[in-house]
Amino acid sequence: MDYAAALAYLDAHASYETTGRIESPTLERMQRLMEVMGDPQYACPVIHITGTNGKGSTAQIVTRLLMAQGLTVGTYTSPHLERINERISRNAEPIDDESFAESVEAVSDLEVLAGVRPSYFEICTAAAFRWFADVAVDVAVIEVGLLGRWDATNVVNAEVAVVTNVGMEHNEFAGPTLEHVAREKSGIIKSQSTVVLGVTDPDIAAVFVDAAKEAGAEVVLQRGEQFDCLENELSLGGRLLTLRTPTTTYREMFLPLHGRHQGDNAAIALAAVEALFNGPLTEDVVEEAFASVTMPGRFEVLGHQPLVIVDGAHNPHGADVCAQVFFDDFDPTGRRTLIVGLLSGREPRAMLEALRADEFDRVICTDAPSPRRIPATELAAVATALGCSDVSAVASVARACNAALVGADADDAILVAGSLYVVGSARTHLKTVLP
């Protein structure tokens, strides 16, 4: 199986990626696959990360902290922006095409033996575990794909179980309250896990504390109690942070990511790595790790004159944070253009309101490159009803980007948001047309 054949095999097993629906959440297929593969998910210690927002950033910060300690780190995240290889990395370098194809082929060879038909995400997850075992990583950082309890990644027994935050999401599986969502996410907690809890709402935090007791996990570290971000200042190119953990206060650490929320993600990541090592890190290690963190597609600045930013905000909470950073931290003085595309399952009005679409001078609605897209014309109608001015619908993400750039002055600003599919497509195109 070559790379193209591996992609074709995955596409043939795509369901949720096409429809946005999972008929019957279960771990049985994944458990069976792991069994016939020799349980590669147990080959190394695991930091398992769930949450409504911030999982990707937290995973990348954790990865860099572990690398700065001299460890070989396997990281599994989803979805990808431009190439599927991004989901599976070793020391922050994506898996190469040949290894990816080989790992996917290994899963396909066992499909009949396992007696299951795995999903697209299950195949990717199994391929990641196999590759991490083959290249003998020292530790794996695993991001949950959907909620937690029934997610394909939840075949691991995590030494550290991380929860970034909890918001309303995937209510077809976990509704109708935040407590229900929290219970599903708490399913990643195992008996040996140290729980690192970014949630500060007492009622929601209690769900995880109770789940930890039920699982037999003895240590729960809560943000605001055992660890926290004490100081979080805007700095050129990122944030200047003072972080407190159960062991240490790390002062004036520069993190090259935009948005106040990244301070919380950094505090969570640092507490998680300390929990794995059962001790503090040196300030030099933290400085080195933070300085190397990159987050493509997460409030990423691609151009400066005009300012061009892409952000994968894909739910109302993430969109609200995106808008806060755009308007409050960057405070663009020129004409402001929003390029937005959404997937079905997102409420267009709520997303546009969270993005503060009516505060932009121009809104360009586009089709996300996915079968699950909300048509640009439908999104444009909602934007118009909200009172947005200069609303247009452009089917292609690339053409939407071109339309935004035409006549843009040095003081103008362009924000691309609403879906990682839109951001990935925009990022690919903008890198070819921006200076």
N, C-alpha and C positions, 0 to 999 in steps of 0.2 A: 504494500500500500504506500503510494507516494502522498505528498502533501495534498494535492488536489483530490485524490481519492478519499483521504481522511476527512476533508471538508464535506465531500459529497455524502459520506457515511453519516456524519453528524447531521447534515441537513435532512437526510432520510428519517432521522429519529427525532426531529424537531416537532414539538407539539405546543408547549407553553410559549415558546419563542414565536410561534405563528399565531396562536389563538389567544394567549394570555390566560388560559384556563388550565387548571389541574383537576382532573376528574376525581381522583382518590389519592390524597397524600399518603405516602407509605415509605417506610425505610426497607421494606422486605427485599425489593429488587437490588438495592445498593448493598445490603448485608450479604445477599447471596453472591453478588459479584465479588465483593471483598473476600469472601470465604474461598471461592475457587481461585482467586489471585494470590492466596496465601496471606491475607490481611496486611497489606503494605502500609495501611494507615497507622499501624502500631510500631512502625520502624524507628520513630523518633519522638521526642516530646512535642507537644502541640500547644500553641496559643490559639484559641478558637474565639472568633469575634462576631457578635451579633449586634443589632441595633437598627433603628429606622434611618438614621443619617450618621455620617462620620465613620462608617466601617472602613471605607477605603483609605481615608487619611490616617486613621489609627493604625491600620495594618502596615502602611508604608513607614510610619514613624517607628513602630515596633521592629520592623525589618531592619531599618537603619541602625537602631540601637543595638540589636543583636549582632549585626555585621561589625559594628565598631568594637564589639567585644571579641572579635576574631572568629566568630562562628560562621559556618556555612548555613545559609538560611533558604529554605524553600517557602515561597509565598504563593497562595492561591486566592485570586480575587475574581469578581465578576460584576457587571459584564465588562467587555472590552470596548475600547474606543475605535481602533482602526483595524487591528488584527487579533485574531483569537489567541495567538501565542502570548499576548500580554497577560492573559489570565494565569499563566503558569511560569514562575520565574525562579531562578537560582541566583542568590546574591544580587537581586534587582535586575538581572538580565533575563529577558524572555527566553523561553525554550526555543531552540532552533527548529526549523521546518522538518528536518529529518527525524529528530528525536520526537517531535510532536506526532508525526505520522506513525512512527514505530510504536509509540505509547497507545495511540488510538487503535492501531491494528491489533495490539495485544488484547485490548478490551473486546474488539470485534471477534477475535478468535475464540473468546470464552463465552460469548453470548449464548451459543447453543448448549454448551456444557452447563452453564449456570441455569438454563431453562427460563430466562427472562428476556424481555425486550427493554433495554434501558433507554431512558430519555436522553436528549441532547446534554442536559446539565449533568446527569449521572455519568455519562461517558466521559465528559471533560473532567469531572471530579475523580473518577477512577483512574484516568490517565495521569492526572497530577500525582495521586498517591503512588502509583507505580513508578513514575519518573523520580520522585523524591527518594523512594527507596533505592532505586538503581544508582543514583548519583550520590547517595549516602549523605544527605543533608543532616546537619546536627540538630536542627529544630525546624518545625514547620509552623507558618503563620497562615491560618485558614479563615477566610471570610465566609460567613453564612450567605447563601444565595437568597433564601426566602424564609423569614421568621426564625426557625430554629429546630423545633422538636422533630418535624418530618423532613427537614432539609437533607439533601444527599450528603452534605459534609458531616452530618451528625453521627456518622459511624466512628468518629474519633472519640478517644477518652482524653479530654483536654486536661493538661496540668494547670492551665490558667484559662478560665472562661470569662470573657469580657463582654460587657453590655455597655454600648455607648450611650444610648438614649431610647426612649419609646414614644412613638407617635402612632396615629391611626393609619393603618396600612393593611392591605390584603385582608379586608374584612370578610371576603368570601370564605376564608379559612379561620379567621381569628377575630370575630366581632361579638357583640357590637361595641364593647368598651375598651379603654386602654388596659384595664386589668386583664381582659381576655388576651389581648396582644402580648402583654408581658408574660402571661403563663406560657404561651407558645414559645416565646424567646427563651424562657427559663429552662426549656428542655435541653439546652446544651450543657447544663451543669451536671457534672458527674461526681461520684463519691470522693475522688481524689483531687477535685478541682479547687483551686483558689479562685474565688469570684471577685472580679474587679468591676465595680458597679458605678457607671457614670450617671445613673438616674439619681436625682435629688428629691423628687416628689415623694413624700413619706408613704403614701398609699401604694404607689407603684413600686417603690423600693421594697416594701414589705412583701410583695409577691415573690421577688427574687430571694429575699432572706428566708422566707418560708420554704421555697423550692430547694434552697441550699440545705436546709435542715432535713428535708425529706430525702434528699439524695445522699446525705451523710457528709456533705462538704463542710469542713469545720471553720474555714476562714473566708470572711466576706469583707472586702475593703470598699468603703463607700466614699464617693466624692463629696467633699464638704466635711467629712469626718476624718478618715485616715489619710486622705490625699486631696489636693486641690490645686487650682491655678490661683495664686495669690495676687500676682500683678500681671497685667496684660495690656501692653501699650503698643499703639501703632508705631511702626518703624519703617524706614525706607526698604521696600521689598518684602515686608513681612511683619512679624510681631516680636516684641521683646518681652520675655516671659520670666516670671519667678514662680517656681513650682515646688510644692511641698508634697513629700511622700511619707510613708510610715517611718522612714529612716533618716531623711535628709531634706534640706531646703536648697534647691538649685537656683541660683540668682542670675538674673539678666542673661537668659539663654535666648539667642536669636533663632527664630524658626522662619524660614523663607516661604511661608504660606500666608495667604491673605484671609482676613476675617477673624473676628474675635473668637468665634467658635473653635478655631484651631488651637487656642490655648487649652480648652477643655480636652480636646482630643490628645494633645501632647501630655497633659497630666495623666490621662487614662493610660496611654501607651507606656509612660515611664513607670507608673505603678505596676503595670502588667509585667514588664521586664524585670523589675525588682522582685516581684512575686516569684517569677521563674527561678531567679538566682538566689532567692531568699536573702537578699542583701542589697546594699546601695551600689551605684555606679560612680565612677569618678567624674568630676565636672568636665575633664578633658574628653572623655568618651561621649558624654551627652552633647557637648559642643560640636564635636566632629560629626556625630550622628545627625543632629538637627540640621547642620549646615548642608548636608548632602540630600535632604529630603526634597523630592519633587512630586507633584501631583498633576500630571497631565489631565486637562479637562475639568479640573476643579478650581474655579476662579483663576484660570490661567491667562496671563497677559501675553498675547501673541504679537501685538503691535502697539506703538506709542503715539504716533502722529498720523492718523487718528488713533485714539486708544481703542484697541480691539481685545475683548475679553470673551472667553468661552467658559461656561459653567454648567456642569451636568445636573443642576437642580431638577429633580423629577417628581417631587411631591411638595405640597404646600409649605411644609416647614422648611425644607431646603430652599424653596423659592423665596420665602420670606428672608432667610439669612442672606441669600444671594443679593436681593434688592437692598438690604441694609448695607452690605459691603460696597455695592456699586454706588449708591447715593450718598452714604455717610462717610465712608473711608476715602473713596476716590473723588466724589463730588465733582463730576465733570461739568465744565462751564459752557461747552459748546452744544451743538445739536446732539440729542441722544436718540439712538435707534435700537429697538429691541427686535431681534430675530427669534421667533419662538415656534416650536413644533412639539406636539404632545402625542403620547400613545393612549389608546383606549384604556379605560380603567381610571384615568385621571379626570377630575371634574374641571372642565376648561375655565369656568368662571372663577373658581377658587384659586386655580393656578395663576391666572392673569391678575387677579387681585393681589395675590401674594407677591408677584413679581413687580407690583405697582406699575402695571402697563400703562395706566392713564397718565403717569408722570413722564412718559417718554414722548418725544416730539414726533416719532414715527414708529409704527409697529408693522413688521413684515412677518406674516404668518406663512409657515412652510410645512410641507409634508415630511414627517420623520421617515427615513428609509427603512420601513418595517411594515409587514402586513397588518400590524396592529395600530397603524397611525390613525389619528383623527384628521380628516381632510382639512387642508389649509383654508378652504372656503368656509367651512363650518366654524373653525377657530376665529377667522376674521369677522364673522357675523357676531360672535360673542364679544370680541374686542370692541367692535363698533357699538354694541348695546351698552357696554361699560362706559362709553363716552371717550374712548381713545380717538385721537385725531390722526389723520393720515394713515389709515389702515389699508394694507394691501395683502393679497394672497399670491404667493409664488410657489409653485409645486416643488421645484428643485432647491435643495439646500445651497448648492453652489451658486445658482442664479440669485437666490436671496442674498447671499453674501456679496455678490457683485453689485446688486442693486443698492445695498447699504453703503458700499465703498464709493459709488459714483458721486462725485461732488463733495465728498467728505473732506472737511478742513482739518488742520492739525489739532484744533481744540475740540473736535467732535469725539463722540464715544459710541461704540457699537458693542452690544451685549448679545451673545448667543446662548440660549438656555431652553429648558423645558424637557429635554430628553437626552440621555447619553448617546442615543442613536444620532440625533441632530448634531450634537457637539462633536462626535467622532467624525461625521461627514464634513462638518464645517472646518474642523481642524485640519483634515487632509487637504481640503481645497485652499484654505487661507495660507497654509505654509508655502503654497506654490505662487501666490499672488502678492503677498505682503513682502516688503523689503527685508 
